Amino acid sequence: MKYTILAALMLAGCGAAIAPTAGRAPANAPDTCNAVAYQGLIGSDAASSLALPEPKRLYGPNDAVTTDFNPARLNVQLDEIDNIVAITCG
């Protein structure tokens, strides 16, 4: 019985070390969705992102985001008041 509890605790500790990627590209990933061209929108409101091409994903600080990586998709990260804070591929 005590070995079962010990094993469960050890496995629970291992799970905490895994950090979610939230669909983010690696730091050295190529600009596969042309995100560099839209960096001028950072600081503007979310309505400005309506002109961005598809596929795109808008999300705020408390929104759930899938962890799939789509190199052609624009990720538009919003702050608490729906201003654009980052535009990346993924």
Secondary structure per residue as TSV (DSSP state, phi and psi in degrees):
chain	resnum	aa	ss	phi	psi
A	1	M	-	360.0	-46.6
A	2	K	H	-67.4	-28.2
A	3	Y	H	-71.3	-32.6
A	4	T	H	-65.5	-43.9
A	5	I	H	-65.5	-42.5
A	6	L	H	-61.6	-42.7
A	7	A	H	-65.3	-39.8
A	8	A	H	-64.6	-41.4
A	9	L	H	-65.4	-38.9
A	10	M	H	-65.7	-41.5
A	11	L	H	-67.6	-37.4
A	12	A	H	-63.9	-37.3
A	13	G	H	-67.0	-34.2
A	14	C	H	-67.8	-36.3
A	15	G	H	-65.6	-30.4
A	16	A	H	-70.6	-20.2
A	17	A	T	-80.0	-12.7
A	18	I	-	-87.3	118.6
A	19	A	-	-95.7	134.1
A	20	P	-	-69.1	143.7
A	21	T	-	-92.9	-17.2
A	22	A	T	51.1	36.8
A	23	G	T	72.5	17.6
A	24	R	-	-86.3	145.5
A	25	A	-	-78.3	154.3
A	26	P	-	-60.2	155.7
A	27	A	T	-59.1	-32.2
A	28	N	T	-100.3	19.8
A	29	A	-	-70.6	144.7
A	30	P	-	-70.0	158.3
A	31	D	-	-81.5	76.5
A	32	T	T	-78.4	-12.7
A	33	C	T	-116.4	8.3
A	34	N	-	64.3	36.8
A	35	A	G	-63.6	-28.7
A	36	V	G	-60.0	-34.4
A	37	A	G	-67.2	-18.2
A	38	Y	G	-108.7	8.8
A	39	Q	G	-63.3	-21.2
A	40	G	G	-66.4	-15.5
A	41	L	G	-81.3	-11.1
A	42	I	T	-62.6	129.6
A	43	G	T	100.2	-16.4
A	44	S	S	-88.0	172.0
A	45	D	B	-80.4	166.5
A	46	A	G	-60.9	-28.0
A	47	A	G	-61.4	-26.5
A	48	S	G	-64.3	-25.3
A	49	S	G	-77.1	-8.8
A	50	L	G	-62.8	-26.7
A	51	A	G	-80.9	-8.5
A	52	L	S	-70.2	146.5
A	53	P	-	-71.5	157.7
A	54	E	S	-84.2	153.9
A	55	P	S	-78.9	143.6
A	56	K	E	-144.2	158.5
A	57	R	E	-139.9	122.8
A	58	L	E	-103.3	134.1
A	59	Y	E	-151.7	148.3
A	60	G	-	-103.4	-178.6
A	61	P	T	-65.5	-23.3
A	62	N	T	-110.4	10.2
A	63	D	S	-86.3	144.4
A	64	A	-	-76.6	138.1
A	65	V	-	-131.8	135.2
A	66	T	-	-68.7	158.1
A	67	T	-	-98.9	9.4
A	68	D	-	-71.7	149.1
A	69	F	-	-111.9	118.5
A	70	N	-	-116.9	105.4
A	71	P	T	-62.0	-19.8
A	72	A	T	-89.4	-9.4
A	73	R	-	-87.9	137.4
A	74	L	E	-86.9	126.5
A	75	N	E	-100.7	121.1
A	76	V	E	-111.1	108.3
A	77	Q	E	-91.4	128.8
A	78	L	E	-109.1	154.8
A	79	D	-	-92.4	-169.3
A	80	E	T	-63.8	-26.1
A	81	I	T	-108.6	24.1
A	82	D	S	63.2	36.3
A	83	N	B	-97.4	146.3
A	84	I	E	-74.4	126.1
A	85	V	E	-112.8	-17.5
A	86	A	E	-161.5	146.5
A	87	I	E	-132.5	118.2
A	88	T	E	-135.7	171.0
A	89	C	E	-91.6	151.7
A	90	G	-	143.0	360.0
